[in-house]
């Protein structure tokens, strides 16, 4: 859907509002890119706060995650809300928020240091008006729990023993899906990314029990057979009406995009 489609569906005033919002973001982006030496442009085009000692940051810089999800988020051509569960430093939150059809992004990141980087990256990309960052994880209860950390790899933080002996730990907040509801009031379709290092089954179960489960248009999630059962994850998603599964990658560690069959609507 191009500019003509946007004008037809949303009207001139909405189009002008989104256009000026994008111009403002571009100005902030360019200013940070030129004058802030701690800000770098990633492979995916978004700006990131330099954090070279961290493997996840380097993956973002070098394009190690491939282009499937980034292209998918950039290609959505209808108004939507993006929910980023396990946002880390915000790569996919930032990419989604730059899509002119994205009305809101809700990013959840429970680890304090990583959350600070997420908040910084939202600011330097000029996306604070679109992205809401929550310093918590999504789970089946509201509680304070310990999360295991891996030195030099923020993306390996896990509530489960997914990488052997813990190298550190932090007490974090976990919350139920009710924490998302204030940001989802518009009734728009929801696009969800889950990257929780072994907690995917709990997160999917919580989403399935939520009041907004029928609005979920697609879920992108990680599978590692060492800590999750792929068929159990699919069963939970089918319970939400997501019956089509595209696998990205192979072996025992891969990604999946779950979506509704053609003809179904969120």
WORAUR-V593011 format. One line per field, one symbol per residue. phi: phi as a letter, one per 40 degrees, with the letter a starting at -180 (. if undefined). Layout:
phi=???
This chain:
phi=.cccccdccbgcccccccccccccccccdcccccbbccbbccdcgccbcdaccbccdccccbgccgbdccccccccbacabbbbcgcfcgdccccccccccccabbbbaccdcccccdcccccccgbccbcbbbcabcacacabbcbcbbdgacccdacbccbgccciaacbcbbcccccdccbccgcdbbbbbabfhbccccccccccccbdccccabbacbbccbacdccccccccccgcbbbbcbgagbbabbbcaccdgcbc
